[in-house]
Amino acid sequence: MPERLTGGTPDNWRVYEGLSYPDGVELVGSNSSFVILLNCIVGRLLDGVPGPACTIRDGAHDILLKGGDYSGGLRNGDGMGGALWVGGLNYSDFDLRITVDGIKAHDSEVAGINAEGNAYRGYYITGLTVRNCEVYRIWGNPDEVSHERTGVGIYVFTAHDCLFEDNIVYDCTMSGGHEDCDTDHTPPLYPCRNNVWRGNQFWNAAMSLLEFEGSVGSSAFNNLFRGGAGWNWVTGKWEPYGNGICLSWYAHDNLVRDNTLTDELGGYTGPPIDVRDDVEPGANVIENNTVNRPFEEEKDMAEFTLKELVLNERIVQVALESEETGEAYLIVRDVTNPANPVEAGAISVVDGKVTLGALAIP
């Protein structure tokens, strides 16, 4: 069974340094607050009792995880699993004041780092910072047909004003990073809000490298999406699949800016930036992103036909076409004012980068 750790006081934090917990640890309730785990090894066997390797929940706050290795953790009956699970299941708008800095979270089920409020009670969590972490080999549950909420590098549910920066996330069987919501409602009643993703690197995920599902007011900027492959549950192999950034389930007022999307580790089968049909045109700001990938195959071009984006405060539709020469043609139709003439320009692709003027087109 996981070892339950006791905390300290605001003036005298309890420090656990260089220790090993092969059966996992729990920090539960206010008595587990004011704790530092420094360079600890925390594991939970994937063939053992279900549950996260490290659990922080129900009132535990003011915690620093610095360095160390966190692995294992099967999903239990409450949906909790992964290398690290942080939640406020029984607290409303709970300020965690938790920082996770420089840990490795890997070889886990459900999620590497899992941060959840309780949408079904309308309870949010806030005050979580995850930085400088390496998250990898996160597997879904092959016994579930839908693989719902499984195989995500960093999973966030019903959380606001959290920060995710300078992390490296790869080899996830669902998504690299995923802001989720209560999809029982249209639009969601308790979406993720005002979270920031910056300076992260993502590659190899079966769906999206980063998805804002129902998110409101969150931002993704200066991230690097390196492409790669997705896990195919049917063939049991990594294969080209997915997209870079996805906005879905009525997401609005989010900012996607100054990101770089490449295919250096393999191409996407979907758009590098995918705005789903349920998202209102112009509801999010998507600008100044650089897509450094070739647009040579007719299949690729079709994926981009009439994709609605926001460029310079105009709602536009972007279509890409190709000729036998391999050049890419960028066509911009102004949806804000349909009477405007179509702007069209033939653009030679340099290293796969397509631009309109000084602005890179996602």
Buried (B, 14 or more C-beta within 10 A) or exposed (E): EBEEBEBBEEEEBBEBEEBEBEBBBBBBBEEBBBBBBBBBBBBBBBEBEBBBBBBBBBBBBBBBBBBBBBBBBBBBEEBBBBBBBBBBBEBEEBBBBBBBBBBBBBBBBBBBBBBBBBBEBEBBBBBBBBBBBBBBBBBBBEEEEEBEBBBBBBBBBBBBBBBBBBBBBBBBBBBBBBBBBBBEBEBBBBBBBBBBBBBBBBBBBBBBBBBBBBBBBBBBBBBBBBBBBBBBBEEEEBBBBBBBBBBBBBBBBBBBEBBBBBBBEBBBBBBBBBBEEEBEBBBBBBBBBBBBBBBBEEEBBEBBEEBBBBBEEBBBBBBBBBEEEEBBBBBBBBBEEEEEEEEEEEBEBEEBBBBBEEEBBB
